[in-house]
Each structure stands twice: as structure tokens, then as C-alpha cells.
Amino acid sequence: MIAFPVYIVAALAEIASCFAFWAWLRLGKTAYWLVPGLASLALFAWLLTRIDTQNAGRAFAAYGGIYILASLGWMWLVEGQRPDRWDVAGVTICVIGSAIILFGPRSA
């Protein structure tokens, strides 16, 4: 079950890297914001290689639901916008789908 914490940290790294670009281009911050953003993006990519699966595509697909969960958490904790019931319903479906993709029984 180590995949879930790795995915959470990867999602936070990806969101932080995207936010660095957002801050630079949309909030008028200095281009120096891109330095930690690029480092965070490299961390995100490295973390996805830590997922115990034979197929990169499966690791990436399962990550999608966790990314959505982390994005809504970012929206709530950083941007101050609380997720509504539709956000919660949608992310629940996505996380269940991620678990099915990653942990479903496979033929060898």
C-alpha cells in the first residue's frame, strides 16, 4: 500500500510546480518562481517511477484520481475555496477508479 503516499507526494509536487508557473504568468510573480517549480516537477516525475507496477501507463492512469484529490485539497487549503458536494462525489469516484486500476487482480 506504499503507492498511496507516493502518489500524494507526487501530486503535491506536480501541483506546486504548476502553481509556480501560474504565479509567474497569472499572478505577476518573478520568473524566479520557476526554479523551485522545475525542481518540483522533476521530483514529481521521479516519484512516479517508484510505483510498483510493470507498466508506466498503469501507474500514470492510477495517479490521475489521486491528482484530482490533491488538487481539491490544494484548492481548499491554499486557495481557500472549500470543495462542494459535487467535488467530493467526483473525487470519490476517481479514487475508487484509481484503486481498481492499480490493485485489481491481473493475469500473469
Rosetta blueprint (number, residue, H / E / L):
1 M L
2 I L
3 A H
4 F H
5 P H
6 V H
7 Y H
8 I H
9 V H
10 A H
11 A H
12 L H
13 A H
14 E H
15 I H
16 A H
17 S H
18 C H
19 F H
20 A H
21 F H
22 W H
23 A H
24 W H
25 L H
26 R H
27 L L
28 G L
29 K L
30 T L
31 A H
32 Y H
33 W H
34 L H
35 V H
36 P H
37 G H
38 L H
39 A H
40 S H
41 L H
42 A H
43 L H
44 F H
45 A H
46 W H
47 L H
48 L H
49 T L
50 R L
51 I L
52 D L
53 T L
54 Q L
55 N L
56 A H
57 G H
58 R H
59 A H
60 F H
61 A H
62 A H
63 Y H
64 G H
65 G H
66 I H
67 Y H
68 I H
69 L H
70 A H
71 S H
72 L H
73 G H
74 W H
75 M H
76 W H
77 L H
78 V L
79 E L
80 G L
81 Q L
82 R L
83 P L
84 D L
85 R H
86 W H
87 D H
88 V H
89 A H
90 G H
91 V H
92 T H
93 I H
94 C H
95 V H
96 I H
97 G H
98 S H
99 A H
100 I H
101 I H
102 L H
103 F H
104 G L
105 P L
106 R L
107 S L
108 A L
